[in-house]
Amino acid sequence: MQFVKPLPSFLLQRYHGWFATSYSEDRTWYKQLASEGQRPRAMIISCCDSRVHATSIFGADQGEFFIHRNIANLVPPFQPDGQQHGTSAAVEYAVRALKVGHLIVLGHSNCGGVQSCYEMCSGQAPELEEKTSFVGSWLEILRPACETLIETGNDEDRIRLLEKQAVLTSLENLMTFPFLKDAVEKEELSLHGLWTDIGAGGLEAYDSHANRFVPV
């Protein structure tokens, strides 16, 4: 494949730096991870946004989280149609094979995917409504929530609300997976909804009793 190029030098330098320091200083731990397999305590579904770093937020060690990232941290509803579903496959593997005890949906501020959905629903992004747009098709998961936004406040307020609605939409869709719903009902798995403010470093958790996100 002639189109595949060598790694850029800055990545090579960082790899060699990591190998000479972090890996060399904890070689036994890495070998243990390799030989014993993974036993993550939780699965985190977060956004592809490069500014979202779940392991840093929680100070997690390697092997502690099973992480799946996609545009706007969305989970589609259960749809066993024989097609290829990356997010659904990751959820199935985490729950059925790894038997994680917690599944966390992590949303964030200034989410470009959520903003794009808002613009698409507002008629400001016709390119996303083209059948050739994978992003637009994916964001259709969030359209129902977008169309029910209360017409108060400005665009910024509504987008912030939609960021949190994206988390709730994903949590609701997760419960349409029969094997996951069964695990929740047996108290073998717990679901959690979080939203983080990138600039302020804040973290909010959804409180089902209060029906709102509250600071942790």
C-alpha positions in Angstrom: 0.0 0.0 0.0 2.1 2.9 -1.3 -0.2 5.5 0.3 0.8 4.5 3.8 3.6 6.7 5.1 6.1 6.4 8.0 5.2 7.9 11.3 6.1 11.6 11.7 9.2 12.2 13.7 7.5 13.8 16.7 5.5 10.6 17.3 8.6 8.5 17.0 10.5 10.7 19.5 7.6 10.5 22.0 7.4 6.7 21.7 11.1 6.3 22.3 10.8 8.7 25.3 7.9 6.6 26.7 9.8 3.3 26.2 12.9 4.7 27.9 11.0 6.1 30.9 7.4 5.0 31.7 7.7 1.5 30.3 11.2 0.8 31.5 10.4 1.9 35.0 7.3 -0.3 35.2 8.1 -3.1 32.9 6.8 -5.8 35.3 3.3 -4.1 35.4 3.1 -4.0 31.6 4.1 -7.7 31.3 1.5 -8.6 33.9 -1.2 -6.7 31.9 -0.2 -8.6 28.8 -0.1 -12.0 30.3 -3.2 -11.8 32.5 -5.5 -10.0 30.1 -7.7 -7.0 30.8 -10.0 -6.7 33.7 -11.4 -3.2 33.4 -13.5 -1.9 36.3 -15.7 0.3 34.0 -16.5 1.1 30.4 -16.5 4.8 29.4 -18.2 6.0 26.3 -16.8 9.5 25.5 -16.5 11.8 22.6 -13.7 11.6 20.0 -12.8 15.2 20.9 -9.0 15.3 21.5 -9.6 17.6 24.6 -11.5 14.9 26.4 -9.2 12.6 28.4 -11.1 10.3 30.7 -8.1 8.5 32.1 -6.6 11.9 33.1 -9.8 13.1 34.7 -10.0 10.0 37.0 -6.3 9.4 37.4 -6.8 5.9 36.0 -4.1 3.3 35.5 -3.6 1.5 32.2 -6.1 -1.4 32.1 -8.6 0.2 34.4 -11.1 1.5 31.8 -12.5 0.0 28.7 -13.0 3.1 26.5 -15.0 3.7 23.4 -15.0 7.0 21.7 -17.3 8.4 19.0 -18.8 11.6 17.7 -20.7 13.3 20.5 -20.5 10.2 22.9 -23.7 8.8 21.4 -25.1 5.3 21.7 -27.7 4.1 19.1 -30.7 2.0 20.1 -30.5 -1.8 20.0 -30.8 -2.7 16.3 -29.9 -6.4 15.5 -30.1 -5.9 11.7 -27.0 -7.8 10.7 -25.1 -4.5 9.8 -21.9 -3.3 11.3 -22.3 -1.4 14.5 -19.1 -0.3 16.2 -20.5 1.3 19.3 -23.0 -1.5 19.9 -20.2 -4.1 19.4 -18.1 -2.3 22.1 -21.0 -2.2 24.5 -21.7 -5.9 23.9 -18.1 -6.9 24.5 -17.8 -4.8 27.7 -21.0 -6.1 29.2 -21.0 -9.7 28.1 -17.3 -10.6 27.8 -15.5 -8.2 30.2 -18.5 -8.0 32.6 -17.7 -4.4 33.7 -19.4 -3.3 36.8 -20.0 0.3 35.7 -20.8 1.9 32.3 -20.3 5.7 32.1 -21.4 8.0 29.4 -19.2 11.1 29.5 -20.3 14.3 27.7 -18.4 17.6 27.6 -18.6 21.3 27.0 -17.9 22.9 23.6 -18.8 19.6 21.8 -18.4 20.1 18.0 -20.6 17.1 17.3 -23.5 18.4 19.4 -23.2 21.9 17.9 -23.3 20.3 14.4 -26.5 18.4 15.4 -28.0 21.7 16.6 -27.1 23.4 13.3 -28.4 20.5 11.3 -31.7 20.5 13.1 -31.9 24.3 12.7 -31.4 24.1 8.9 -27.9 25.7 9.1 -25.9 22.7 8.0 -27.5 21.1 4.8 -24.3 19.3 4.0 -24.9 17.1 7.1 -28.3 16.1 5.7 -26.8 14.6 2.6 -27.0 10.9 2.4 -23.2 10.8 1.9 -22.5 12.4 5.3 -21.6 9.8 7.9 -21.5 12.5 10.6 -25.0 13.7 9.7 -26.4 10.2 9.7 -24.8 9.5 13.1 -26.1 12.7 14.6 -29.7 11.7 13.7 -29.5 9.7 17.0 -29.7 13.0 18.8 -32.3 14.8 16.5 -35.3 13.9 18.7 -33.7 15.5 21.7 -32.7 18.5 19.7 -36.2 19.1 18.4 -37.7 19.1 21.9 -35.4 21.9 23.2 -37.3 24.6 25.0 -37.1 27.8 23.0 -35.6 29.9 25.8 -32.2 31.4 26.2 -29.8 31.8 23.3 -28.1 29.3 21.0 -25.2 28.8 23.4 -27.6 27.9 26.3 -29.5 25.5 24.1 -26.3 23.8 22.8 -25.1 23.4 26.4 -28.5 21.8 27.3 -28.2 19.5 24.2 -24.7 18.4 25.3 -26.3 17.0 28.5 -29.3 15.6 26.6 -26.8 13.7 24.4 -25.7 11.9 27.6 -29.3 11.1 28.6 -30.2 9.9 25.1 -27.3 7.5 25.2 -28.3 6.2 28.6 -31.8 5.6 27.5 -30.7 3.8 24.3 -28.3 1.6 26.4 -31.4 0.3 28.2 -32.8 -1.0 24.9 -30.0 -3.6 24.8 -31.7 -6.7 26.4 -28.4 -8.1 27.8 -27.5 -4.8 29.3 -31.0 -4.2 30.8 -30.8 -7.6 32.3 -27.5 -6.9 33.9 -28.8 -3.6 35.3 -31.9 -5.2 36.7 -29.8 -7.9 38.4 -27.6 -5.1 39.9 -24.5 -6.6 38.1 -24.1 -3.3 36.2 -24.7 0.3 37.0 -25.1 3.2 34.5 -23.8 6.7 35.1 -24.1 10.0 33.1 -21.4 12.6 33.4 -20.6 16.0 31.8 -17.3 17.8 32.1 -16.5 21.4 31.5 -13.2 21.4 29.6 -12.2 25.0 30.4 -13.2 25.0 34.1 -12.3 21.4 34.9 -15.7 20.8 36.4 -17.5 17.5 36.5 -21.3 17.0 36.8 -23.2 13.8 37.3 -26.8 13.1 36.4 -29.0 12.7 39.5 -32.0 10.7 38.5 -34.0 11.7 41.6 -33.5 15.4 40.9 -33.6 14.9 37.1 -30.7 17.1 36.5 -26.9 17.2 36.4 -25.2 18.3 39.7 -21.6 19.1 40.5 -19.7 16.2 42.0 
